[in-house]
Structures are given as C-alpha cells and as structure tokens.
Amino acid sequence: MADTKKEQEREELHRAIWAIADELRGAVDGWDFKNYVLGTMFYRYISENLTNYVNQSEKKSGNTGFDYATLSDEEAQEAKDTLVEEKGFFITPSELFCNVRKRASADDNLNETLERVFKHIEESAKGSQSESDFAGLFDDFDVNSNKLGSTVAKRNDKLVKLLNGVAEMNLGDVKNHDIDAFGDAYEYLMTMYASNAGKSGGEFFTPADVSELLTRLGTVGKTEINKVYDPACGSGSLLLKAEKVLGRDKIKNGFFGQEINITTYNLCRINMFLHDVGFEKFDIACDDTLISPQHWDDEPFELIVSNPPYSIKWAGDENPLLINDPRFSPAGVLAPKSKADMAFIMHSLAWLAPNGTAAIVCFPGIMYRGGAEQKIRKYLVDNNFIDCIIQLPSNLFFGTSIATCIMVMKRGKNDNKTLFIDATNECIKVTNNNKLTQENIKKIVETFANRIDIPHFAKLVPYEEIAKNDYNLSVSTYVEAEDTREIINITKLNAEIKEIVAREQVLREEIDKIIADIEGEKINE
C-alpha cells in the first residue's frame, strides 16, 4: 500500500514538473530550462530545510508556536554564525523561498530580488567549512537572460510562474526522506532532458538502471562502504545511487567526485543537497581529472563507479609529466591522445582501495584495439586487476546507440581468472531505448557474484587463455553466442530435393508435349 502511495506521489510530482515545462515552453529551452527549475527547487529545498531545522530546535526547547519564516531578519541574525556552522549556509526570513514567492507577483524588481537572495546565500558560506560547496551554485540561474523574456516585465512574469510552479509541487515534508521527492524530481528532470537533448544531454547523465547495475556490482557482499568516488561524476547520479542501494548513512566517509564541466558541476552539488547529503559529507571538484586530479588527499576509495566520456582527446604523451604520473606510469605507456578511455581506467585503478571494487562503463573499442591500449590491457591482465567484463545491450544511453561494456576491477582477487558475461539480451524495449529491468540486473549481479560458467551467457577464463588471445577482452571472444539458426536434417532435405527434381522432370515433359502439340497444329494449318 505504501508503495502505491509513493508511486502516486511520484506521478503527481512528474505531472507538476511537466506543467512548469508547458508554462515556460518556448521561452526557455531544454537544458537551460532545467537549470532554472533545478535552481528554484534547490532554493525552495534549502529554505524549507533551514526553517525546519530551526523550528525543530525551538520546539525541543518548549517554544511550540515558533516559526522561523515569521521572524524578523534582525532577530534571525543572532543565530547566523551557529546556523552556518551547523547547516553550512544562512538565509534571512525575508529571503526564504516562501516569503519571496508571496511578494513575487507584486515585485516589479523580482529579477533583482532573486539575484540578491542567491548572492546572499552564497556569501553566507564564505569563510566557513562549506564555502566550496556553495560558491557559484547559482551561476547558471541567470535572472536577466533574454531566454526568459525580452523585457524585465516579461522575465519577471516567467520567474513568478517558476516560483509558483515549484511552490505547488508536492514535495512532502522535508523531514520525511522516504519518498526522496526532491531527489526524485531531480532525476526525473535529468531523464526528461537527457532523452530530448540527444548527445548534449546523454553525456551528463547515466540512466538509473545502469547506475544501479554498476553500484550493485561494486557492493556485492558489502552492507556499508567507506567512501564512493566518481572521476567523471557529471550530475552525481552514480555517486548517490550507492546510498540508495546500501541504505541511508551506509557510506561512512562520504561522496567524492570530479567534473570538468562547470554547469554540470553545479548540478552535481545541487543534487547532493537535494538528496540531503550534508555539506561535510561530500567533496565535488571542478577540474580536468586526468591532468589535474583534486582528491590526492582522499584516495584510496572502496567504491569507484563511473561512466567517463567515450574516446575524448587528452594531452597524452604531449605532456612529458604524465608518463611519470604515479597513476599512469605503472603501465609504461599512456592512452592514445585521441582516446582517453584507458587513462580513466588507469586513474580509477590507482585510486582503488585494496578491498575495493571499481565498476566502469567502457567504449567497446578499448577491449580489442591494438597499440598503446593493448599494452595497457596487458598490464591490467598480467597484474590480475580485471575481475569481470560485461557486454551490455545497445541503446541503453541517451544520445548513443552503442552497445557499451562494463569493466570491473579489483586489487585483491582470489583467483587469476576473468569472468566474461554476455548481457546483450538482458533488457526490455521502452520507446526508443532499451532498459535493464530489476530481473536483468539481478541475473547479471548474481552471475558476477557466483563466478560460474553458464552456456552462452558467462565464462570464467584463465589468465593463459587471455594472454594467448593477445589480451583481447571482448566478451564475444570467450562467450559463444547461442546458435539460433534452424537445425537442418540433411537426409530429409536431400529426399525433398530429389522429389522436387522428379516433379520438375514431369513438368518439363508435359510442357514439351504441349509445345509439340502447338507446333503440330501450326504445321497442319
């Protein structure tokens, strides 16, 4: 019953998001629109989160009728330092979402009001432990953008609709994180835009089913983990899936990620807050992971999950420092300049804890191409780091139909074999994309955990066989595809052919006879 109620609330929420999309359609497009809605949701979330936090504290002290939203800004200032220390930020009552929204339709300078509020929220964290988590968070929420409207009045009209739309979303009580409504709405928005935005969206978003598979593979046999890390974290969906799979507070020392794109980096930090991850429990950095990794002081990580960009260019051997970088030097060769895929693999391996697991989505080419990539595969296989390779179905990701693979790496393996799983048919078709069902995920994860041969599905291959195959790691090299062609009975087929030939001879004779008759008639004429 609870699940049905949750599902109804979720559908209601999705309808509300579509309603805002309809309201603003034409004015703000795709990914830009997403930034506005997420920014507004985030503003509402932290406003309610802070209000709730202060109210609960006052109620515990016996002040039952207290409501932070009705307090004067002067009175609230007294608690500012404490709140920044405990929550990471501060908002005066007059600048809370509910109060700004109340005045919005009568505020001719709403764009300036919102700009000021966002600036104050970011400034409140300055000099505190949470400063890096709040800096520049609202940069993509441009209240003066022509995309919102050609005049201030038109822009403000859109902003009022945006505030009202987000205010009317049924996001439940902030204390109740069962539905995870804010987080769910975030994921829905990302999916909605990734599916419509083609590659520009897909490169920032890993669908929930693939995220879950990666996380389940990485946490087999574990009930909690120390730290989770994603070197190309995008909007953070993979990082947060670990908590969803293992349960709340089962990631003991937090979430770590790095993202090169500043817009996506901001979305990732917003996502952390919307999933109620405290500012002290996440560390997301914005920089190039391969050239300038930001978490040297935090590695190694017990769980690494990632869907790095496929075959992007990087400095490679043009940068003389990289071959001596402790992440890349063990292989003795760098990933090609035109294809950084193996650099992400080496980086992840370098930062993997001895008891950890890395599950990484890979472009299939890196499993069989020659040159530097083959040398890196040789290093990985010779040192027994590759635990499993899984061939996924095509069309799982937004913006690409490629059938990707998953590489699972471990530092502390119990055998020197690699498991190959052919999961190309483990999916169902949903509109234009394929999707992994819970049954598909379960089958893949159980096969991975059991490490046994299953005809046409999984094969545990010894080191020697992989070496003999020139370190080719393509699943099709080891798992024989089921022959679905019809079995032909040769004896029966020969008998049928003999019969056809005999019938053909009879027909030929009859035709010759008819022709002879016609010819005879012509002569008689």
N, C-alpha and C positions, 0 to 999 in steps of 0.2 A: 504493500500500500504506500509506504514511504517513498519507494522508488517511482511509483506512478505520479505522486505529488511533485517529486523532484523534476520528473520529466515534463510535467505540465508547466511548472515554473520556468523551466529552461526554454520551452517553446514560446512561452509568453514573452520572455526576455528577447529571444531571437526576433519575434514579431516587432517588438518595440525598437530594436536596432534597425530593422528594415524600414519602419515608419520614419525614423530620422533620415535614413538614406533617401527615401522618397521625397521628404520635405526639402532636403538640400540638393537633390539631384540636379545636375545642370550647372549649379553654381560651383560646386567643389567636386572634383573628380577623384575616383579610385583611391589611390594611396594617400593623396592629400587629405581627402575627407576622413580617412581612417585616423590620421594624426589628430584632427580636430575632435573626433568622437572620443578617442582614447585619452587625449589630453583633458577633456571635460570630465570623463569618467574618473580619471585619476584625481582631478581637483575635487570632485564630489567625494571620492573614497577617503582621501586624507582628511578632508573637512569632517566627515562623519566619524572617522576613526579617532581623531583627536577629541572631538566633542564627547564621544562615548567614553573615552579613556578618562577624561577629566570628571565627567558626570559619575562614573562608577566609583572613582576615588572619593568624591564628595559624599556620595550615598553611604559609603562604608564608614565615613566619619559622622553619619547621622543626619547629614544635610539632604533630606529626601526630596525636597522640591527644587533642588538646584538644576539649572540648565545653562551650560556654558554659552550656548548660542544667544542668550538674552543678556549676558554680562556686558558691562561697558568695557571698551578697549583699555581704559586706564587701569581698571581692576585686574583685567587679564594679564597685563604687562608684568604684574608682580610674580606670576608663575612662569614667565617666559624661559628663564635660564634652566629651571628644573625640567620643563617640558622638552626643551631642545636636547638636554642630556638624556632624557628617557625615551623620547619618541624620534629624535633626530631633526625635528622641524617645529615651527610655531606659526599659527595663524590667529590673528586677532578676531574676536567675534564678528565685527562688522565686515570682515573679509572672508568669512566662511561661505561656502557654496550656497547654502540655503538662504542666507541674508542677501548676497549679491543677486541671486536669482529673483528674490522678492521685489527688489528695486529695479530689475533689469529693463522691463518694458517702459519705465518712466525715465530711464537714464540715457540722455542724449549722448553721453560720452562713455558708453558701455565698453567700447574698444579700449579706451584709456584706463578705465577701471580695472578690466581684466589684466591688462599689461602690468599695471601697478601691483595687483594682487600676486601675480605669478613672480614678479621681481622680488616682492617681499618674502614669499615662501622660500625662494632660492637663497636670499640673503640671510634668512633666519638660521640657516645651517652653516653659514660661513664661520670658519674658525673652530668648528666642532668636529667630532669624530665622523659625522655623517656628511660633511661638506662635499666630498667627491660623489656621493650618491645623489645629491640634489642639484649639483652645478649643471646649468644648461638644460635641465629637464624639459623646460617649456619652449626651447628654441624653435621647435617645429610648429608651434601654435602661433602662427602669425595673424594677430587680430586686425592688422592693417592690409592684409593681402587683397589684391584685386580679385583673386579667385573667390572671395566671399561676396564680392559685390563691387560695383564701380564707384559708389559713393559711400561716405561714412554712414549715412542713414540706412542704405541697403545692407551694408556689412553688419551693422548693429541689429538689423531685423533678423539676419541669419543667426547671429550669436544668441539672440533671445530664444529663437526656435531650438537652437542647440542646447542651451541651458534647460529649457522646458522639457525637451525630449529626454535628456539624460536624467532629469529630476523625476520624470514619470516612470522610468524603468523600475520594475520591481526587483530590487537587488537585495531584498531581505534585510534582516537585522545584521549589522556589521559584526556583532558578537558571534553570530551563527555562521561558522565557516563550513558547514556540512555541504551546502549547495555549491559553495565556492562561486557564487554568482558573478562577482566582478571578474574573476579569472576565467570563468566560462564564457562570459560575454567577450572578453579579450580574445580568447581562442576562436570564437565564432567569427568575430570581425576579421581576424587574420585569415581564416579559411575563406571567408566570403570574398576578400580582396585578392588573396593569392590565386583563387580559382578564376577570377575575372582578369587578373593583371598579367597572365602569362608568365614569361620568364622573370620580369621585373619583380613579380610577387613571389614566385616559387623559390628564388634564390635566398629569400629571407625566412622561408617557412617550411618546416618539416611536418607533414601531416601527423595527426595524433596517433594513428595506428602504427606508423613506422617508429615514432618516438617511443611508444610503449614497447614495441619489439626490442629495440636497442637497449632500453632500460632493463627489461626482464632478462635479456641475455647477460647484461653486465652485473646483475644482482642475484644470479642463481645461487641458492644455498645461503643467502645472507638476509638477516632481518633488519640490519642497520648498516650504514656506512659512515666513514669518517668525513670525506669531502667528495663533492662531484665537480667535474671540470669539463668545459667545452671550449676548445681553442678557436672555434668559429661559431660563436653562440647565437648569432642572429638575434631574434626577439626573445630568446631564452626558453622556448617551449621544451627543449630537450632537458635542460637543467631542472626545470620544475617537475618534469614527469617522474623523476626519481622519488620525490616526496609523495607524489600521487600513488606510485606503485608500492612503495615501502610503508607509507603512512606518515602522519604528521610528526615532526620532531625526530625522524629517524635518520636525518642527515646531520650528524653531530656537530661538525665544524664548518658547515656552510657550503655555499654555492659560488663557484668561481668561473668566470668566462671572459673571453676577449673577442671584440668585434671591431672590424676596420671601418664600417660604415656608421657615420655619426647619428643619422636618423634612426637606424636600427638599434644602435647602442642605447639611444634614449628610450626606445620602445622596450628594450630588454629591462632597463632599470624600472620603468613604469610597471612592467609585467611582474617584477619581483614584489613591488609594493602592493599591486592588486591581488597578489596571492598571499598577502600578509606575511611576507618574509621580512623580518626586522632588518634595519639598515646595517646592524652589526653582523648579520649572518650572510651577507653577500658582498662580493667584490668583483664588479664588472669593469673591465678596462677597455679603452678605445685606442687601438693602435694596430699595426701590422704584426700579427702573431709570429710570422716566420722570420721577420727581420728584427722586430723589437718586442719580444715576449715580456709581459708585465707581471708574471707571477713566480719569478725565481724563488722568492722567499716563502711561497705557499706550497710548492710541489714537495713530495710526490702526492698523487691523488689516487684514492682507492677505486673510484669510478670515473672513467672518461667516456663520454658519449658525444658523437659529433657527426655532422653532415657537412663537411667542408666543401667549398666551391669546387666544381669539377674543372680540371685542366686549365687553371688560370696561369698567367705568366708570373714569374718571380725573378729575383736577381740571380739566383743560382751561382754558377762559377764566375759571373761577372764581379761578384763581391768576394774579394780574397779572404775576408774574415770568416765567411760561412763554412768553409771546409774544415776550419779549426773549431767551429762551434761544437760544444760537447753534445748537442742534440743530434747533429748530423755526421760528425767525424767518424763514429764507430763503423759506419757502412763503407767508408773510404771513398765515397762518391756522392755527388749531390744530385737531387732530382733535376731533370732537364729544365732549362729556362722557360720552355713553352708549356710545361706541365708540372705544376707544383704539388700534385696529389701525393706523391711519395714523401715530400717534405713534411706535410701534415701528419703522415703516418709516423715518420721518424720523431717528430716533435712530441706526438702523443706517447709513443713508447718511452721516450726519455723521461717523461714526467709521470710515468705509471708506477704506482707503489708495488713492492714485491708481492703483496697479497691482492693486487688489484686486477681489474679487467677493463680493457678498452674495446668499445664496440663502435666501429666507424663505417659510415656509408661510403662506398667507393665507386668510382667510374670503372666499368669492366675492363677497359684497356690496360690498366696498370697490372692486371693479373697475368697478362701474356706477352706484352711488348718486350722487345729486346733492349740492348744498350744499358744505360745507367739504371733504368727501372728493374731490369733483370738482375743486375748486381745487388741492388738493394733488397730484392726478394730473396736472393741467395743468402745475404747476411741475416735476414729475418728467419729464414728456414733453418740455416746452419746453426743458429743460436737458439732454436726451439721457442721462438716467441709467438708463432702463429698457432692459435688454438683451433680456429674454425673459419671456413669461408662459406657464406650462404648466398646463393644466387636468388635474387628477388624477382617477382613478376615485373613486367614492363608497366608503364603508365601509372605508377603509384604517386608520382610527384607532380605538383602543379607546374606547367610550363615545359615539361620534358617527358617524352615517352620512353626514354632509355630504361632498359632493364638493369638496374644497379645491383651491386653486391654489398654484403656486409663483411668486413674483416674483424674478427675477434682476436685480440692479442692478450697474452698473459705472460708474466715474468716467472711464475712458479708452477710450471706444468708438471703433471705426474707421469707423463709418457712422452715419447718423441714422435708422436703421430699427429696428423692434422685431420680434422673432420670436415668433409665436404657435404653440403646439403643443397639439393636442388629444389627450391621452393617456388619455381616459376609458375606452378599451377595453384599455389595456395592463396587464392584471392576470389573476390566476387566483383562483378562489374557494377559500378554505381555511376550513372550518367556517362560522362566521357572518361572517367578514371577508374582504375582498379583499386580495391580496398582490401586490407587484411582484416578478416573477422577475428573475434576472440578465439574461435576454434583454430583458425590458421596460426595465430600467434602461439597458442598452447601447443600445437603439434610441433612447430619449429623449435620452441624452447625446450620441450620435453626431449626431443631428439638430440638437441645440443647437450642437455644435461646428462643423458644416458650414454652418449658416445658409442652408439652401436650401428652396425650396417643395417640398412633397410633397402631392399632391392628397388632400384630406380628412384630412390629418394635421398639416401645418405650412405657415405662410405668413409670409413676410418682408414687413412692412408699412411703407411710408414714413411719415415724420412727418406729412405733409399729410393723409393718409387718416385718421389717428388724430384729428387736430385737427378734421377735417370731421365725425367721429363724436362730437363733444363730449367727447373724451378718454375714451371708453368703452374699457376694457381687457379686456372679456370675450372669451375665446377664440372663442366661438360667433359673435361679430360679424364675425370675419375668416376663420375656417376653416370652410368649408362642410361640413356633415355629409354623409356619403355617403347617397344615397337608396337604401335597401334595399327599397323597395316594388317589387312585381312590375310589369314593363313590360306595358302592355295594348295589344293590337293592335285598334284601333277597328273596322277593316273586318271583321275576324273576329268581333268582338263583335256588330256590327250584324247580320251574317249569322245568328249564333246566336239573337239576339233575334227576328229575322224568322221563323226556324224554330220557335221556342217559340210565337210568336203564332199561326202557322199550325196547329200541333198543338193549341193551346188552342181554336181555332175548330172544329176537327174534333171535339174532346171535347165542346164546348158543343152542337154539332149532335146528337151521339149522345145526350147527356143529355136534350136537348129531345125527341128521338124516344122515349126510354124513358118520359119523363113523359107524352107524348101517348098512348102505348100504355096506360099505367096508367089515365089519365083515361078512355080509350075503354072499358076493361074495366069501370070503375065505372059508366058510363052503361048498358052492356048489362045489368048486374046489376039 
